[in-house]
């Protein structure tokens, strides 16, 4: 299991963004981003609600709670999100929606699977309940992702890690997101993109504690990097569960405009 200690992120002070966040909240509370722009931004919210019961041998209510939290957060940000569980959460559906999704949330079993041995590729399992259901690999998604995907949340084990096999894409890279933390508000960044995942083995109870805080801060108007930092500091997780992020710290999460612009002169 990986050391849960993480290097400090050099992040701009939260207070510097107060005025920007206030302006963003006014816009969001008046009319959502999709309404302002007259378009919709499709997203997918996938949660494996059957396999944890079978594989872990304990009753699972957390998977549905995580799905509901993600749905609320995506809706607040301005995405039109479909919810997919059980027979709706299939490898075929994920791949069919990938070219048009602007955001995606996945809660499932994730790992760096052999494809085939000894090559390992990051991926997550569809819903199914038998612990051996089909896998969606990063190599499946890499050719399909839209260049304008904004927000990717992988609520699984292992998918915030570096690739174990050189040359294979990580899950972040499959969606076109640099595996880099852009924290300088005056330097080039990854644009309106943010990836959230976990390293090593992540416990579902810890995921729920962390994601409750993360989406709570997001829907209170915090920028994504601040929401992560605040959630990480306040969620009472065990040392074994290590969330991580990549992309642009100051991104609001809203599709389309990518507001607020903290890098404007």
C-alpha positions as a printed NumPy array, in Angstrom:
array([[  0.   ,   0.   ,   0.   ],
       [  1.348,   3.415,  -0.896],
       [  2.476,   5.936,   1.697],
       [ -0.571,   8.192,   2.259],
       [  1.616,  11.259,   2.859],
       [  1.393,  13.675,  -0.057],
       [  3.758,  16.506,  -1.022],
       [  2.404,  19.95 ,  -0.289],
       [  0.738,  21.69 ,  -3.194],
       [  1.836,  25.268,  -3.763],
       [ -1.652,  26.724,  -4.073],
       [ -2.746,  30.35 ,  -4.233],
       [ -4.39 ,  31.514,  -0.983],
       [ -8.137,  30.961,  -0.792],
       [ -8.711,  34.586,   0.138],
       [ -7.327,  35.819,  -3.2  ],
       [-10.263,  34.223,  -4.968],
       [-13.071,  35.576,  -2.795],
       [-14.193,  38.247,  -5.249],
       [-13.998,  35.881,  -8.209],
       [-15.96 ,  33.185,  -6.422],
       [-18.61 ,  35.715,  -5.416],
       [-19.007,  36.785,  -9.038],
       [-19.24 ,  33.155, -10.135],
       [-21.907,  32.417,  -7.537],
       [-24.038,  35.323,  -8.705],
       [-23.955,  33.964, -12.239],
       [-24.634,  30.398, -11.218],
       [-27.494,  31.238,  -8.898],
       [-29.152,  33.52 , -11.437],
       [-28.996,  31.108, -14.357],
       [-26.88 ,  28.023, -14.91 ],
       [-24.009,  28.047, -17.423],
       [-25.947,  25.884, -19.876],
       [-28.85 ,  28.343, -19.837],
       [-26.578,  31.321, -20.375],
       [-24.984,  29.781, -23.432],
       [-28.191,  28.272, -24.789],
       [-26.653,  24.812, -25.101],
       [-26.415,  21.652, -23.045],
       [-23.271,  19.919, -21.859],
       [-23.694,  16.127, -21.659],
       [-22.141,  14.189, -18.82 ],
       [-22.32 ,  10.653, -17.458],
       [-22.614,   9.523, -13.841],
       [-21.754,   5.818, -13.49 ],
       [-21.901,   3.869, -10.231],
       [-21.325,   0.156,  -9.73 ],
       [-24.054,  -0.601,  -7.181],
       [-24.008,  -4.408,  -7.268],
       [-20.406,  -5.646,  -7.374],
       [-19.277,  -4.321,  -3.991],
       [-21.873,  -6.463,  -2.207],
       [-20.685,  -9.558,  -4.038],
       [-16.947,  -8.931,  -4.011],
       [-16.596,  -7.547,  -0.503],
       [-19.287,  -9.639,   1.144],
       [-20.825,  -6.692,   2.982],
       [-24.003,  -4.689,   2.26 ],
       [-23.259,  -1.623,   0.145],
       [-25.306,   1.568,   0.278],
       [-22.334,   3.875,  -0.315],
       [-22.267,   3.411,  -4.097],
       [-25.721,   4.953,  -4.506],
       [-24.84 ,   7.778,  -2.119],
       [-21.735,   8.598,  -4.166],
       [-23.787,   8.566,  -7.365],
       [-26.281,  11.026,  -5.9  ],
       [-23.523,  13.361,  -4.696],
       [-21.919,  13.393,  -8.133],
       [-25.257,  13.978,  -9.84 ],
       [-25.922,  16.998,  -7.651],
       [-22.467,  18.414,  -8.245],
       [-22.575,  17.971, -12.011],
       [-26.02 ,  19.527, -12.202],
       [-24.905,  22.526, -10.132],
       [-21.955,  23.109, -12.451],
       [-24.212,  23.153, -15.51 ],
       [-23.94 ,  19.655, -16.99 ],
       [-26.875,  17.594, -18.2  ],
       [-25.973,  14.268, -16.657],
       [-27.355,  10.794, -17.212],
       [-27.242,   8.342, -14.29 ],
       [-26.232,   4.757, -15.069],
       [-26.199,   1.754, -12.721],
       [-26.736,  -2.048, -12.925],
       [-27.518,  -3.002, -16.544],
       [-27.23 ,   0.66 , -17.564],
       [-23.564,   0.843, -16.566],
       [-21.927,  -1.205, -19.304],
       [-18.651,  -1.015, -21.161],
       [-20.585,  -0.432, -24.391],
       [-22.462,   2.538, -22.914],
       [-19.315,   4.156, -21.534],
       [-17.592,   3.901, -24.909],
       [-20.643,   5.104, -26.837],
       [-21.007,   8.234, -24.677],
       [-17.297,   9.028, -24.384],
       [-17.021,  11.028, -27.638],
       [-19.647,  13.564, -26.517],
       [-19.369,  13.606, -22.718],
       [-18.119,  16.895, -21.295],
       [-17.761,  15.408, -17.806],
       [-17.728,  11.905, -16.357],
       [-18.025,  10.407, -12.885],
       [-17.237,   6.724, -12.256],
       [-17.509,   4.762,  -9.026],
       [-16.419,   1.16 ,  -9.476],
       [-13.533,  -1.242,  -9.086],
       [-10.454,   0.273, -10.704],
       [ -6.974,  -1.1  , -11.186],
       [ -4.012,  -1.452, -13.531],
       [ -5.199,  -4.655, -15.184],
       [ -3.153,  -7.078, -17.258],
       [ -4.031,  -6.598, -20.937],
       [ -2.477,  -9.108, -21.571],
       [  0.226, -10.138, -19.089],
       [  2.79 ,  -8.621, -18.485],
       [  1.369,  -5.345, -19.883],
       [ -0.773,  -3.409, -17.395],
       [ -3.371,  -0.819, -18.399],
       [ -5.531,   1.349, -16.161],
       [ -9.25 ,   0.602, -16.27 ],
       [-12.511,   0.18 , -14.362],
       [-15.2  ,  -2.508, -14.371],
       [-18.776,  -2.123, -15.55 ],
       [-21.59 ,  -2.929, -13.107],
       [-22.474,  -6.589, -12.804],
       [-21.86 ,  -8.075,  -9.398],
       [-19.622, -11.011, -10.318],
       [-16.161,  -9.44 ,  -9.764],
       [-15.087, -10.411, -13.301],
       [-17.291,  -8.176, -15.435],
       [-15.987,  -6.318, -18.499],
       [-13.275,  -3.686, -18.097],
       [-13.176,  -0.246, -19.698],
       [ -9.482,   0.336, -20.402],
       [ -7.712,   3.672, -20.785],
       [ -6.575,   2.38 , -24.167],
       [-10.263,   2.035, -25.169],
       [-11.041,   5.602, -24.151],
       [ -7.95 ,   7.407, -25.426],
       [ -9.047,   7.39 , -29.112],
       [-12.622,   8.427, -28.198],
       [-12.464,  11.251, -25.651],
       [-13.63 ,  14.683, -26.764],
       [-10.862,  17.321, -26.715],
       [-13.185,  19.585, -24.721],
       [-13.844,  17.218, -21.785],
       [-13.736,  19.329, -18.63 ],
       [-14.125,  17.235, -15.496],
       [-13.219,  13.6  , -14.838],
       [-13.761,  11.976, -11.431],
       [-12.636,   8.372, -11.001],
       [-13.974,   7.206,  -7.636],
       [-12.029,   3.945,  -7.755],
       [ -8.768,   2.46 ,  -6.591],
       [ -5.488,   3.083,  -8.454],
       [ -6.558,   5.429, -11.281],
       [ -4.657,   8.506, -10.079],
       [ -1.385,   6.577, -10.28 ],
       [  1.342,   6.746, -12.894],
       [  1.201,   4.033, -15.554],
       [  2.921,   0.808, -14.499],
       [  3.732,  -0.121, -18.102],
       [  5.752,   2.506, -19.936],
       [  3.99 ,   3.972, -22.939],
       [  0.463,   3.04 , -21.824],
       [ -1.964,   5.926, -21.149],
       [ -3.148,   6.728, -17.664],
       [ -6.862,   7.314, -17.19 ],
       [ -6.214,  11.056, -16.958],
       [ -4.27 ,  10.982, -20.224],
       [ -7.058,   8.985, -21.869],
       [ -9.258,  12.046, -21.369],
       [ -6.579,  14.457, -22.538],
       [ -5.707,  15.772, -19.073],
       [ -2.052,  16.312, -18.193],
       [ -0.87 ,  14.415, -15.136],
       [  0.403,  17.736, -13.775],
       [ -0.789,  20.133, -11.078],
       [ -1.088,  23.644, -12.514],
       [ -1.244,  25.969,  -9.501],
       [  0.351,  29.212, -10.706],
       [ -2.41 ,  31.686, -11.689],
       [  0.019,  33.605, -13.92 ],
       [  1.489,  30.658, -15.836],
       [  0.19 ,  28.453, -18.679],
       [ -2.121,  25.705, -17.47 ],
       [ -4.265,  22.819, -18.675],
       [ -7.253,  25.048, -19.413],
       [-10.745,  24.091, -18.251],
       [ -9.782,  20.582, -17.172],
       [ -9.599,  18.752, -13.865],
       [ -9.053,  15.097, -12.953],
       [ -9.781,  13.633,  -9.513],
       [ -8.897,  10.074,  -8.546],
       [ -7.301,   7.895,  -5.871],
       [ -3.941,   6.227,  -5.459],
       [ -3.565,   2.687,  -4.173],
       [ -6.401,   0.996,  -2.32 ],
       [ -9.239,   3.369,  -1.469],
       [-11.968,   2.46 ,   1.007],
       [-15.54 ,   3.295,   0.044],
       [-16.327,   4.778,   3.472],
       [-13.367,   7.147,   3.073],
       [-14.455,   7.995,  -0.468],
       [-17.88 ,   8.947,   0.841],
       [-16.411,  11.175,   3.562],
       [-14.087,  12.893,   1.107],
       [-16.552,  13.273,  -1.762],
       [-19.28 ,  14.609,   0.542],
       [-16.879,  17.4  ,   1.461],
       [-15.564,  17.888,  -2.096],
       [-18.985,  18.236,  -3.741],
       [-20.187,  20.275,  -0.776],
       [-17.436,  22.823,  -1.357],
       [-18.002,  22.751,  -5.133],
       [-21.705,  23.502,  -4.72 ],
       [-20.827,  26.308,  -2.308],
       [-18.923,  28.054,  -5.097],
       [-15.35 ,  26.947,  -4.405],
       [-13.011,  26.419,  -7.341],
       [-12.082,  22.782,  -7.901],
       [ -8.56 ,  22.997,  -6.524],
       [ -9.771,  24.756,  -3.399],
       [-12.615,  22.249,  -3.014],
       [-10.078,  19.42 ,  -3.137],
       [ -7.717,  21.076,  -0.649],
       [-10.504,  21.891,   1.803],
       [-12.034,  18.415,   1.527],
       [ -8.668,  16.74 ,   2.011],
       [ -8.043,  18.795,   5.129],
       [-11.475,  18.278,   6.694],
       [-12.595,  14.76 ,   5.722],
       [-11.851,  12.213,   8.451],
       [-10.305,   9.542,   6.204],
       [ -8.088,   6.641,   7.164],
       [ -4.46 ,   6.973,   6.155],
       [ -4.897,   4.281,   3.517],
       [ -7.135,   6.314,   1.185],
       [ -5.228,   8.874,  -0.887],
       [ -7.176,  11.147,  -3.233],
       [ -5.188,  13.106,  -5.799],
       [ -5.855,  15.576,  -8.606],
       [ -4.367,  16.908, -11.836],
       [ -5.202,  19.768, -14.152],
       [ -5.893,  23.434, -13.426],
       [ -6.227,  24.304,  -9.74 ],
       [ -8.232,  27.468, -10.407],
       [-10.818,  25.908, -12.734],
       [-14.411,  26.44 , -11.616],
       [-15.708,  23.186, -13.083],
       [-18.333,  24.933, -15.202],
       [-18.461,  23.829, -18.857],
       [-18.287,  26.15 , -21.819],
       [-16.722,  29.385, -20.663],
       [-14.385,  27.869, -18.087],
       [-15.132,  30.768, -15.717],
       [-13.81 ,  32.252, -13.555],
       [-10.76 ,  33.612, -15.372],
       [ -8.161,  34.096, -12.666],
       [ -5.475,  34.484, -15.328],
       [ -7.041,  37.524, -17.021],
       [ -5.115,  40.798, -16.655]])
